[in-house]
Amino acid sequence: MRGIFQVTAGVITAAILLLAGATGYGQQEDGKVGMTEWTKIIETKVAEPAGAKGIINYEDGYVEAVGIGAPPERYMGKPNARPLALRAAQVDAYRNLLEIVQGVRIDANTVVRDFMTESDVVRTSVEGMVKGARVMNKEYLSDGTVEVTVRMNLSGRLTQTVLPKALETPPPAPVPTPATPPGPATAEPAGDAVTGLVIDARGLAVRPAMSPKIIDENGKEVYGSMNVDRQYAIQQGMTGYARDLTAAQSNPRVTSNPLSVKGIRADGPGKCNIVVSNADAGTIRAAAGKMGFLQKCRVMIVLD
C-alpha cells in the first residue's frame, strides 16, 4: 500500500507541475509584461523596442528587459531544477537590462555607455542600479525554462548620475543656416500667465532623449542645458514626453496654461533636438523671461 501511495502521489505532483508550466503558474507579480504588452506600449507611448530583449519607455520613464534561464541538464526533473532555472533567468535579465540601459540616449550626441566609458564612478553606479532593478514578473514554462522581467527607472538615481555630466558638456557651436523670413508668431495663451511649454514635434522623426534641446533656426539654444536650474533637471528630468497633444497640454508638468509651439525639424546626430521658427523662439524666450518656467523644466514634447 505504501508503494502504491508513493506512486500515486508522484503522479499527482507531476500533473500539478505540468499544469503549472502550461499555464504560467508561479510567482506572478503585478506589472506582467511580455512582447505582446511591449508592442501595445510602443504603439501608445513614447517608447522604443530594444530588439526582443526589452523596451525603453521614455514617456513613463523606465527600461525593462527579459531574461530566460534553464536548469543544467543533469538537474532536469529534480526538485532544485526550478530554482536553478530562475537564477539563470535573473542573471540573463540583468545582463540584458545593462545592455539596454547603456544605449539610452542622454542627448543628441551621447548615450549612457559614453559616460560609463569615460568614468569608472558612473559605470559602477549604473551597474549597481541595474543589479537593484525590480523583478516585475516570473514566468515558469512547460519546458522547464523560466522567463524573468526586470525594470529600472530612468528617473531617480540614473538621472542624478548622468544628467550632471550632460549639463556640464559644452553645447556644440551653432551651425550657420540661411536666414528665413520670420513666420507669424505663436500667440501666448490668453488669460493667466504662461506656465509651461509644449512642443509639437509630430511628423519630424524626432527621437526621445533624457536631455533634448530646443533651438532656433540659427542654431541658438532656446531650451536646454544652458538655461535650466540643475536641481529641477536632476529631480524631474529635462522634459516629459507624450504621444497626444491634448494630454501633453494638460500634463501636471506644464500645469494649467502652457504655451504650445510646432517644431519645424529634427536636429543633431541623434535627431533628438527640435528646431522651432525664429518667431516662435522669440515668443518662448519672452514668456519664459517673465515666468521662468524653462528653468523649472516645465516642458513637454509630443512625438509620433
DOKEDO-956857 format. One record per residue (C-alpha): x, y, z; chain. Coordinates in steps of 0.001 Angstrom, whole numbers, plus 500000, padded with zeros to 6 digits. Example, Ala and Ser with C-alpha at 12.3 -4.5 7.8 and 13.67 -1.06 7.14 Angstrom:
BEGIN
{{512300 495500 507800} 'A'}
{{513670 498940 507140} 'A'}
This chain:
BEGIN
{{500000 500000 500000} 'A'}
{{502782 502391 500873} 'A'}
{{504372 501852 497453} 'A'}
{{501079 502454 495681} 'A'}
{{500560 505653 497659} 'A'}
{{504024 506941 496751} 'A'}
{{503452 506242 493057} 'A'}
{{500035 507921 493152} 'A'}
{{501416 510980 494974} 'A'}
{{504231 511197 492427} 'A'}
{{501775 511125 489519} 'A'}
{{499644 513841 491112} 'A'}
{{502695 516017 491779} 'A'}
{{503913 515613 488205} 'A'}
{{500472 516544 486884} 'A'}
{{500402 519676 489027} 'A'}
{{503860 520730 487837} 'A'}
{{502902 520105 484219} 'A'}
{{499756 522197 484609} 'A'}
{{501762 524916 486325} 'A'}
{{504197 525117 483420} 'A'}
{{501473 525118 480789} 'A'}
{{499551 527956 482417} 'A'}
{{502479 530054 483564} 'A'}
{{501569 529257 487167} 'A'}
{{504092 530525 489680} 'A'}
{{505103 533674 491418} 'A'}
{{503133 536046 489223} 'A'}
{{503607 539663 490232} 'A'}
{{501901 542859 489229} 'A'}
{{503163 544616 486120} 'A'}
{{503329 541481 483969} 'A'}
{{504953 542365 480671} 'A'}
{{505705 540276 477591} 'A'}
{{506287 541034 473949} 'A'}
{{502539 541495 473387} 'A'}
{{502349 544062 476179} 'A'}
{{505502 545796 474956} 'A'}
{{504002 546093 471483} 'A'}
{{500929 547776 472949} 'A'}
{{503126 550191 474910} 'A'}
{{505204 551083 471843} 'A'}
{{502015 551777 469876} 'A'}
{{500591 554134 472512} 'A'}
{{503577 555597 474359} 'A'}
{{506841 557353 473519} 'A'}
{{508794 554111 473786} 'A'}
{{511231 552055 471735} 'A'}
{{511929 548328 471490} 'A'}
{{515379 547009 472335} 'A'}
{{515313 544050 469993} 'A'}
{{513461 541124 471546} 'A'}
{{515149 541691 474897} 'A'}
{{513335 544726 476243} 'A'}
{{511890 548194 475914} 'A'}
{{512856 551797 476702} 'A'}
{{509786 553757 477779} 'A'}
{{510768 557431 477698} 'A'}
{{507222 558596 478406} 'A'}
{{506749 556670 481652} 'A'}
{{510452 556740 482480} 'A'}
{{511669 553155 482737} 'A'}
{{513623 550404 480996} 'A'}
{{512504 546774 481028} 'A'}
{{514328 543613 479976} 'A'}
{{513516 539925 479913} 'A'}
{{515852 537040 480686} 'A'}
{{515442 533325 480003} 'A'}
{{517028 530562 482051} 'A'}
{{517085 526784 482070} 'A'}
{{518464 524385 484659} 'A'}
{{521587 522353 483857} 'A'}
{{520617 519178 482055} 'A'}
{{521717 516952 484929} 'A'}
{{519155 518647 487197} 'A'}
{{516181 518319 484847} 'A'}
{{513222 516806 486677} 'A'}
{{514822 517228 490069} 'A'}
{{513494 519452 492905} 'A'}
{{516211 522091 492524} 'A'}
{{515698 522463 488761} 'A'}
{{513332 525429 489088} 'A'}
{{515473 527476 491497} 'A'}
{{518479 526988 489214} 'A'}
{{516463 527996 486140} 'A'}
{{515113 531046 487971} 'A'}
{{518598 532147 488969} 'A'}
{{519853 531727 485398} 'A'}
{{516902 533770 484083} 'A'}
{{517543 536577 486552} 'A'}
{{521220 536735 485610} 'A'}
{{520258 536874 481928} 'A'}
{{517626 539567 482588} 'A'}
{{520059 541820 484459} 'A'}
{{522688 541339 481758} 'A'}
{{520185 542305 479068} 'A'}
{{518979 545268 481141} 'A'}
{{522517 546620 481465} 'A'}
{{522992 546349 477710} 'A'}
{{519759 548248 477060} 'A'}
{{520447 550951 479662} 'A'}
{{523825 551597 478084} 'A'}
{{522013 552533 474866} 'A'}
{{519624 555048 476457} 'A'}
{{520078 558409 474754} 'A'}
{{521110 561245 477035} 'A'}
{{521234 563886 474308} 'A'}
{{521745 564133 470559} 'A'}
{{525427 563216 470862} 'A'}
{{525635 560926 473884} 'A'}
{{524275 557645 475229} 'A'}
{{524741 556279 478743} 'A'}
{{527537 553988 477531} 'A'}
{{529668 557028 476642} 'A'}
{{529664 558326 480217} 'A'}
{{530255 554825 481590} 'A'}
{{533345 554530 479392} 'A'}
{{534653 557910 480497} 'A'}
{{534042 557481 484230} 'A'}
{{534522 554461 486495} 'A'}
{{532260 556194 489013} 'A'}
{{529411 556401 486502} 'A'}
{{529997 552822 485358} 'A'}
{{529953 551458 488903} 'A'}
{{526864 553479 489758} 'A'}
{{524898 552341 486689} 'A'}
{{525885 548700 487173} 'A'}
{{524727 548926 490799} 'A'}
{{521378 550366 489740} 'A'}
{{520865 547559 487247} 'A'}
{{521565 544924 489890} 'A'}
{{518936 546578 492074} 'A'}
{{516270 546607 489348} 'A'}
{{512829 545394 490352} 'A'}
{{511624 541954 489291} 'A'}
{{508254 542561 487632} 'A'}
{{507326 539049 486573} 'A'}
{{508415 535410 486762} 'A'}
{{507021 533004 484213} 'A'}
{{507530 529247 484617} 'A'}
{{507221 527454 481268} 'A'}
{{506305 523857 480478} 'A'}
{{509739 523010 479077} 'A'}
{{511404 523768 482411} 'A'}
{{512704 527221 481455} 'A'}
{{511880 530413 483318} 'A'}
{{511386 533940 481972} 'A'}
{{512039 536887 484270} 'A'}
{{511181 540538 483533} 'A'}
{{513062 543286 485375} 'A'}
{{512501 547057 485398} 'A'}
{{514720 550030 486177} 'A'}
{{513532 553660 486380} 'A'}
{{515136 556301 484185} 'A'}
{{514444 558943 486816} 'A'}
{{515937 558988 490280} 'A'}
{{519466 557646 490641} 'A'}
{{520158 557337 486902} 'A'}
{{519145 560951 486320} 'A'}
{{521269 562028 489275} 'A'}
{{524226 560128 487826} 'A'}
{{524222 561090 484144} 'A'}
{{522431 564429 483871} 'A'}
{{525001 566457 485821} 'A'}
{{527638 565346 483314} 'A'}
{{525297 566151 480427} 'A'}
{{524674 569624 481819} 'A'}
{{528421 570202 482076} 'A'}
{{529006 569269 478439} 'A'}
{{529533 572427 476374} 'A'}
{{526994 572781 473575} 'A'}
{{528265 572359 470010} 'A'}
{{528969 575523 468053} 'A'}
{{525861 576730 466180} 'A'}
{{525793 575818 462509} 'A'}
{{525009 578882 460380} 'A'}
{{521843 578497 458365} 'A'}
{{520408 580753 455668} 'A'}
{{518184 583467 457033} 'A'}
{{514485 582839 456535} 'A'}
{{511657 585325 456762} 'A'}
{{510035 585067 460189} 'A'}
{{506617 583446 460153} 'A'}
{{503670 584505 462257} 'A'}
{{504459 584335 465950} 'A'}
{{502666 581779 468069} 'A'}
{{500311 583643 470330} 'A'}
{{500632 583202 474059} 'A'}
{{497589 581636 475712} 'A'}
{{495050 584176 476750} 'A'}
{{494203 584691 480375} 'A'}
{{496650 583580 483057} 'A'}
{{500417 583772 482707} 'A'}
{{502203 581070 480739} 'A'}
{{503032 578123 482988} 'A'}
{{504964 575792 480697} 'A'}
{{505937 574868 477152} 'A'}
{{504577 572153 474845} 'A'}
{{506500 571390 471653} 'A'}
{{504543 569549 468975} 'A'}
{{507220 567560 467123} 'A'}
{{504965 565041 465420} 'A'}
{{505908 564173 461862} 'A'}
{{509540 565277 462295} 'A'}
{{511114 561882 463107} 'A'}
{{512437 563286 466388} 'A'}
{{513841 560672 468774} 'A'}
{{513396 560936 472554} 'A'}
{{516299 561541 474932} 'A'}
{{516882 562371 478576} 'A'}
{{518269 565826 477783} 'A'}
{{516965 567177 474449} 'A'}
{{517397 570749 473241} 'A'}
{{515065 573240 471595} 'A'}
{{516925 575516 469178} 'A'}
{{516003 578293 466774} 'A'}
{{516688 578368 463036} 'A'}
{{520109 579926 463642} 'A'}
{{521197 577079 465917} 'A'}
{{520882 579122 469105} 'A'}
{{519579 577284 472140} 'A'}
{{516073 578166 473284} 'A'}
{{515831 575417 475872} 'A'}
{{518479 573038 477103} 'A'}
{{521386 572696 479493} 'A'}
{{522230 576395 479265} 'A'}
{{519018 577697 480816} 'A'}
{{517736 575168 483338} 'A'}
{{518044 575016 487083} 'A'}
{{520211 571954 487652} 'A'}
{{518270 570947 490745} 'A'}
{{514988 570781 488817} 'A'}
{{516632 568918 485930} 'A'}
{{518075 566254 488216} 'A'}
{{514899 565849 490273} 'A'}
{{512390 565522 487441} 'A'}
{{514352 565290 484210} 'A'}
{{514697 567841 481447} 'A'}
{{511384 567147 479751} 'A'}
{{508331 564934 479625} 'A'}
{{507059 563084 476542} 'A'}
{{503615 562229 475229} 'A'}
{{502007 560888 472069} 'A'}
{{498867 563031 472380} 'A'}
{{498894 566838 472164} 'A'}
{{495896 567329 474430} 'A'}
{{497385 565011 477046} 'A'}
{{500649 566942 476929} 'A'}
{{498893 570273 477306} 'A'}
{{497048 569038 480389} 'A'}
{{500037 567276 481938} 'A'}
{{500788 568453 485513} 'A'}
{{504365 569107 484447} 'A'}
{{503305 572191 482447} 'A'}
{{500448 572981 484861} 'A'}
{{497400 574926 483725} 'A'}
{{498353 577317 480933} 'A'}
{{501208 576143 478692} 'A'}
{{502429 577777 475510} 'A'}
{{502183 575389 472534} 'A'}
{{504623 575607 469612} 'A'}
{{505054 573495 466482} 'A'}
{{508548 572259 465707} 'A'}
{{509820 572519 462137} 'A'}
{{512528 569820 462001} 'A'}
{{514768 567472 463961} 'A'}
{{518422 568343 464543} 'A'}
{{521620 566789 465835} 'A'}
{{523334 563440 465153} 'A'}
{{520774 561555 467237} 'A'}
{{517822 563586 465904} 'A'}
{{516857 564409 469497} 'A'}
{{516913 568213 469231} 'A'}
{{513992 570183 467842} 'A'}
{{514214 573315 465705} 'A'}
{{511472 575923 466066} 'A'}
{{510982 579030 463961} 'A'}
{{512777 582212 464980} 'A'}
{{509420 583855 465597} 'A'}
{{508315 581055 467935} 'A'}
{{511701 581097 469624} 'A'}
{{511212 584776 470384} 'A'}
{{507771 584099 471833} 'A'}
{{509153 581334 474058} 'A'}
{{512023 583466 475323} 'A'}
{{509720 586381 476079} 'A'}
{{507253 584229 478006} 'A'}
{{509958 582338 479854} 'A'}
{{511696 585557 480788} 'A'}
{{508591 586658 482643} 'A'}
{{507751 583395 484380} 'A'}
{{510920 581281 484468} 'A'}
{{509127 578049 483552} 'A'}
{{512054 576856 481422} 'A'}
{{514376 576979 484425} 'A'}
{{511954 574659 486224} 'A'}
{{511939 572183 483289} 'A'}
{{508212 572637 482693} 'A'}
{{508464 571293 479142} 'A'}
{{506537 568566 477320} 'A'}
{{507402 567209 473871} 'A'}
{{504833 565459 471688} 'A'}
{{506187 562763 469355} 'A'}
{{504640 560259 466957} 'A'}
